Amino acid sequence: MASRQRLATPTKSSDVVVRPYVPADREQFLSLYETVWGRRKGREWFDWRFSANPYGDDIRMVIAEVDGEMVGAEPLLPFRLRVGSRTLDADQPVDWIVHPDHQRKGIFSRMTTFLLEQYDDTDLLFNFPSDALRPGLEKFDWTVAGEVSMSHRVQRPSKLLSWTGADGALADVLSAPLDIAANGGLALLDRITTPPGDVTVERHSELPVETLAELYASAVPERVHIPRDEAFLEWRFGNPCWETTTYVAVRDGTPVGSIVTATEQLGSCTRTNLLDIQPMDDFGPGASSDAFEALVSEVIADHRSVDVLRAPTTASPELLRRYGFLSDAAFPLSRVTAPSTHVVRPLGGPQQGDPTTDREFDIDGVGLLDAENWLLLPADLDIE
């Protein structure tokens, strides 16, 4: 694919230089990433995340340096978005970092200003910032579209409390009783739920790319979403930090649904993510709901030893509740975890802050600043 990148002129103010990424920056980026986040990432992860992306030939990243040392970075991940019959170019900001010794010195603002000039060849930016980052983005005309909630089956509440930092004195006292209650309640739910008998579930340790792409194409969502073409599937689930298992529901010899899972370690808490689900957006009563129930039942059966399972709330909330999943947007989970904030910034031409611009950012009647018009699964969020 041809590169969308054009070169802006590097800027210098005082002793800070802001410029585009060059290949020699990789090792310093990995070192700075570890300094800021406390997590070590290797070359294989970097090359997968930024170099192997199928939607751009160049790594889209802004670098800030002082005396030749990297002190900040703002990378972008190129994506495609499908809006009705149209396809948009989009970038997702990820891994934005500033060295602790150089924070609150205007480096974030200077990098972001440069980034918006350097990469104005795309239609919009969308991402899921932390509470700390969001105010800074809003100063640059990012708009909060809404929230992306998830449903969690908490099999060991004590581990979730520990990971979220809610393990104070009261949590310590309640941890053991909560685990016992959760185990008993979920076991009861599992006994009284009966998945459909006419659906079989196959497991794949290697991603069945062609099958997943065909399932997507058979039921393309109407809402704004990232299309599941083979290029996206091969890249997104090729993360060297993941070991995925794909569950495929089959009826009468034909695949009718799928779930891609991966388990991660969050401190002392293990969490299995239902990263991707096909079909993406139709789990009402009927065949698709039966397939989804068969898949969920098998995923649970294979993951009783993990502490938490996480699934997109959009995937049949009623069915998920029957299997013990609770939304992070409601009590009690809202006390210890929260939905992701979804923000959007139009690019290319007059911006949202211009009073002459349609503030709804309408594409063929679809407002992209309204989260209700989007369909986002865990695989679409910034999961490392």
ABEGO torsion letter per residue (X at the ends): XBBABBBBBBBBBEABBBBBBBAAAAAAAAAAAAAAAGBBBBAAAAAAAAAABAABABBBBBBBBBGGBBABBBBBBBBBBBBEABBBBBBBBBGBBBBAAABGAGAAAAAAAAAAAABAABABBBBBBBAAAAAAAAAAGBBBAEBBBBBBBBABAAAAAAAAGABBAAAAAAAAAAAAAAAAAAAAAAAABBBBAABBBBBBABBBAAAAAAAAAABBBABBBBBBBAAAAAAAAABAABBBBBBBBBBGGBBABBBBBBBBBBEABBBBBBABBOBAABABBEAAAAAAAAAAAAAAAAAAABABBBBBAABGAAAAAAAGBBBAABOAAAAABBBBBBBBBBBGEBBAABAABBAAGBBGGBBAABAAABBBBAAABBBX
